[in-house]
Amino acid sequence: MEQAVARSPTFKRLVATVEASNGIIYIEAGLCPGRVLACLPSWMVSSGGNRFMRIVVDRQRLDSDELMVGAIAHELQHAIEALSDRFVTDGNKMFFFYRRYAPTAKEQVETMDAIQAGMAAEDEWRRSARRN
C-alpha cells in the first residue's frame, strides 16, 4: 500500500479520499464470485460513526504488483462511491445503492470511474517501475 501511494498519484488520491471520509476499508485475500480478481462485497458495518468495508483480492491470480495496485484502486473507487452517500450504512443499503447507482444485468456492478481509476493506477505503477 505504501509503495502504491508513493508510485501512483491516482492511488494516493483514492486513499486520501477514503481517509477524509468516515470509511475504514480492510483489504484481505480471498475469492470473489464470478471469478473476478478483486471485489467490494456488499458488506458494511457502522459503528461509532465509522463505516467498515472490505475489499477482497485473489492474490494467487493477481500475479504482479501492477495488477494488484490496479485492482485495489478499482475497488477503492467503488468504496468511495458508496461512502459518498451518507445514508449507506449497512450491507443491504450498499447493495441497493449500487442497484440504483450502477445498474447492470449481472450481479456485479461497474462504473466508468472505477475502470478508469484501476487503469490509471496500473499505468502509473508501470511508468514508475520503468523510471526506477
C-alpha positions as CSV (number, residue, x, y, z in Angstrom):
1,M,0.0,0.0,0.0
2,E,2.8,2.4,0.9
3,Q,4.5,1.8,-2.4
4,A,1.3,2.2,-4.3
5,V,0.6,5.6,-2.7
6,A,4.2,6.6,-3.5
7,R,4.2,5.5,-7.1
8,S,0.6,6.2,-8.2
9,P,-1.0,9.7,-7.9
10,T,-4.3,8.1,-8.6
11,F,-3.9,5.6,-5.8
12,K,-2.7,8.3,-3.4
13,R,-5.9,10.4,-4.3
14,L,-8.1,7.4,-3.6
15,V,-6.5,6.7,-0.3
16,A,-6.7,10.3,0.7
17,T,-10.4,10.4,-0.2
18,V,-11.1,7.4,2.0
19,E,-9.1,8.8,4.8
20,A,-11.1,12.1,4.6
21,S,-14.4,10.1,5.0
22,N,-15.8,8.1,7.8
23,G,-14.9,4.8,6.0
24,I,-12.5,2.2,7.1
25,I,-11.6,-0.3,4.5
26,Y,-9.9,-3.6,5.1
27,I,-8.1,-5.3,2.2
28,E,-7.9,-9.1,2.5
29,A,-7.0,-12.1,0.4
30,G,-9.8,-14.3,-0.7
31,L,-12.0,-15.3,-3.6
32,C,-14.7,-13.3,-5.3
33,P,-17.9,-14.5,-7.0
34,G,-17.8,-14.7,-10.8
35,R,-14.1,-15.4,-10.9
36,V,-13.2,-11.7,-10.8
37,L,-9.8,-10.8,-9.5
38,A,-11.0,-8.4,-6.8
39,C,-14.3,-7.2,-5.4
40,L,-16.0,-5.0,-2.9
41,P,-18.6,-7.3,-1.3
42,S,-21.9,-5.7,-0.3
43,W,-20.8,-5.8,3.3
44,M,-20.7,-2.8,5.6
45,V,-21.0,-2.3,9.3
46,S,-21.4,1.0,11.0
47,S,-20.1,1.6,14.5
48,G,-19.1,4.7,16.4
49,G,-19.7,6.9,13.4
50,N,-17.4,4.9,11.1
51,R,-18.4,2.7,8.2
52,F,-16.4,-0.5,7.8
53,M,-16.0,-2.2,4.4
54,R,-13.9,-4.9,2.9
55,I,-12.0,-5.3,-0.4
56,V,-11.2,-8.9,-1.3
57,V,-8.4,-9.7,-3.7
58,D,-7.4,-13.0,-5.3
59,R,-3.7,-12.8,-4.6
60,Q,-3.0,-16.1,-6.4
61,R,-4.5,-14.8,-9.6
62,L,-3.1,-11.3,-9.3
63,D,0.4,-12.3,-10.0
64,S,2.0,-8.9,-10.3
65,D,2.1,-5.8,-8.1
66,E,1.0,-3.8,-11.1
67,L,-2.2,-5.8,-11.4
68,M,-2.7,-5.8,-7.7
69,V,-2.5,-2.0,-7.5
70,G,-4.9,-1.6,-10.4
71,A,-7.4,-4.0,-8.9
72,I,-7.3,-2.4,-5.4
73,A,-7.6,1.1,-7.0
74,H,-10.7,0.0,-8.9
75,E,-12.3,-1.3,-5.8
76,L,-11.3,1.7,-3.7
77,Q,-13.2,3.8,-6.2
78,H,-16.3,1.7,-5.8
79,A,-15.9,2.1,-2.0
80,I,-15.7,5.8,-2.4
81,E,-18.9,5.8,-4.5
82,A,-20.8,4.0,-1.7
83,L,-19.2,6.2,1.0
84,S,-20.4,9.3,-0.9
85,D,-23.9,8.6,0.2
86,R,-24.2,9.1,4.0
87,F,-27.4,7.0,4.1
88,V,-25.4,3.9,3.0
89,T,-24.7,2.4,6.5
90,D,-25.0,-1.3,6.1
91,G,-24.7,-4.1,3.5
92,N,-28.3,-4.0,2.4
93,K,-28.3,-0.3,1.8
94,M,-25.0,-0.7,0.0
95,F,-26.4,-3.4,-2.3
96,F,-29.5,-1.2,-3.2
97,F,-27.3,1.9,-3.6
98,Y,-25.4,0.1,-6.4
99,R,-28.6,-1.2,-7.9
100,R,-29.6,2.4,-8.3
101,Y,-26.2,3.9,-8.9
102,A,-24.7,1.4,-11.4
103,P,-27.4,-1.0,-12.6
104,T,-26.3,-3.9,-14.7
105,A,-27.8,-7.1,-16.0
106,K,-25.4,-9.0,-13.9
107,E,-24.9,-9.4,-10.1
108,Q,-21.7,-7.4,-10.5
109,V,-21.8,-3.6,-10.7
110,E,-19.4,-1.5,-12.7
111,T,-18.7,2.2,-13.1
112,M,-16.5,4.1,-15.6
113,D,-14.8,5.9,-12.7
114,A,-13.7,2.6,-11.2
115,I,-12.5,1.3,-14.5
116,Q,-10.5,4.5,-15.2
117,A,-9.1,4.5,-11.6
118,G,-7.8,1.0,-12.0
119,M,-6.3,1.6,-15.4
120,A,-4.7,4.8,-14.3
121,A,-3.1,3.3,-11.2
122,E,-1.7,0.4,-13.2
123,D,-0.3,2.7,-15.8
124,E,1.3,5.0,-13.2
125,W,2.8,1.9,-11.4
126,R,4.2,0.7,-14.8
127,R,5.7,4.1,-15.6
128,S,7.2,4.4,-12.2
129,A,8.8,0.9,-12.5
130,R,10.4,1.9,-15.8
131,R,11.9,5.1,-14.3
132,N,13.5,3.1,-11.4
